Amino acid sequence: MKALILLVVMARVTAVSENATLIVERDAKSVEVKLAGVEITDLLGARELLQWSVVRSWVMLEGTDAQAYVYRSPDAMFVNRELVERGYARATLAGIEKPLTVPVTYHGQLQLGPRPTVKTAAPAPRPRTGSRTSRPPAKKR
């Protein structure tokens, strides 16, 4: 039985393979690293995003030799989560998706119960000021 070795290393991404795995240069060798915790649902979109965002960049790999969580350097973008958030992959492990939070704004206390009735007077009618036409009056003959 082969023991799994947990690794945290920095590596440079050189390419993206056909099945949306990263090819990184580590210890002067090209190594294929699969993204851990995600299942690719849109292969073309995932490859394009990976090509655009991490090829020729340094990344931190956290995981085993076969699968890893990938963080882009220097901004620490979590590549696995980015694929899920953009809809190119589905999360298969906990911690990949952001926790759901609902933004709430506090507007004071809620007062339940019957509301007081307020009687208001009807507005007074407006006086009429003419014939309501924009034509000048007809000339007398």
C-alpha positions in Angstrom: 0.0 0.0 0.0 1.4 3.4 -1.1 1.5 6.1 1.6 0.0 9.4 0.7 2.4 12.3 1.3 0.9 15.6 2.0 2.8 18.4 0.3 2.8 22.1 0.2 5.1 23.4 -2.5 5.4 26.3 -4.9 5.5 25.4 -8.6 5.3 27.2 -11.9 2.4 26.2 -14.2 3.5 25.6 -17.7 0.4 24.3 -19.4 -3.2 23.0 -19.1 -3.9 19.5 -20.4 -6.9 18.4 -22.4 -8.8 17.2 -19.3 -8.3 20.5 -17.4 -5.4 19.3 -15.2 -2.4 21.5 -14.6 1.1 20.7 -15.8 3.6 22.2 -13.4 7.3 22.4 -13.3 8.6 21.0 -10.0 12.1 19.9 -9.2 13.0 20.4 -12.9 10.4 17.9 -14.0 6.9 18.4 -15.6 4.3 16.9 -13.3 0.5 16.7 -14.0 -1.6 17.8 -11.0 -5.3 17.3 -10.8 -7.5 19.9 -8.9 -8.8 18.3 -5.7 -12.4 18.6 -4.6 -13.9 19.5 -8.0 -15.5 17.7 -10.9 -15.3 19.6 -14.2 -18.7 20.1 -15.8 -17.7 22.5 -18.6 -14.4 21.3 -20.0 -13.9 24.0 -22.5 -14.7 26.9 -20.1 -12.5 25.3 -17.4 -9.5 25.0 -19.7 -9.9 28.6 -20.9 -10.1 29.9 -17.4 -7.1 27.9 -16.3 -5.1 29.0 -19.4 -5.9 32.6 -18.8 -5.5 32.7 -15.0 -2.6 30.4 -14.0 -0.5 29.4 -17.0 3.0 31.0 -16.6 2.2 31.8 -12.9 3.5 30.5 -9.7 1.1 28.5 -7.6 1.1 26.9 -4.2 0.0 23.3 -4.3 -1.5 21.8 -1.1 -2.4 18.2 -1.2 -0.9 14.9 -2.5 1.1 14.1 -5.6 -2.0 13.2 -7.5 -4.5 15.9 -6.4 -4.0 19.4 -4.9 -5.7 22.6 -3.8 -4.2 25.3 -6.0 -3.6 28.9 -4.9 -2.3 31.4 -7.4 0.6 33.6 -6.3 0.8 36.5 -5.2 -2.9 37.2 -4.8 -3.8 33.7 -3.3 -6.7 33.1 -5.6 -8.2 29.7 -4.8 -8.3 28.2 -8.3 -10.5 25.2 -7.3 -13.1 27.6 -5.9 -12.9 29.9 -8.8 -13.8 27.1 -11.2 -16.9 26.2 -9.1 -18.0 29.9 -8.7 -17.8 30.5 -12.4 -19.9 27.4 -13.1 -17.2 25.3 -14.8 -17.0 22.7 -12.1 -19.0 21.1 -9.2 -17.6 20.9 -5.7 -17.1 17.4 -4.4 -15.5 18.2 -1.1 -16.6 20.5 1.8 -14.7 23.8 1.9 -14.5 24.4 -1.8 -17.7 26.5 -2.1 -18.0 29.7 -0.1 -20.5 29.5 2.8 -23.9 30.8 2.1 -24.6 34.1 3.9 -27.6 36.3 3.6 -27.0 40.1 3.8 -29.3 41.6 6.4 -29.9 45.3 7.1 -31.4 46.2 10.5 -34.1 48.8 10.3 -35.3 48.9 13.9 -37.8 46.9 15.9 -40.9 45.3 14.3 -44.1 46.3 16.0 -46.7 43.7 15.5 -50.4 44.3 16.4 -53.2 46.4 15.2 -52.4 49.7 13.7 -54.2 52.8 14.8 -56.7 54.2 12.3 -56.1 57.7 11.1 -59.0 59.7 9.7 -58.0 62.2 7.1 -60.1 64.9 5.4 -60.8 64.6 1.7 -58.7 67.2 -0.2 -60.6 70.3 -1.4 -61.4 70.4 -5.1 -59.2 72.6 -7.2 -60.9 75.7 -8.7 -61.4 75.7 -12.5 -59.4 78.4 -14.3 -60.8 78.5 -17.8 -61.9 76.4 -20.7 -58.9 74.0 -20.6 -58.1 74.6 -24.2 -54.9 75.8 -25.6 -56.5 77.4 -28.7 -57.0 81.1 -28.8 -60.5 82.3 -28.8 -62.3 82.5 -32.2 -62.5 86.0 -33.8 -65.9 87.5 -34.2 -67.0 88.4 -37.7 
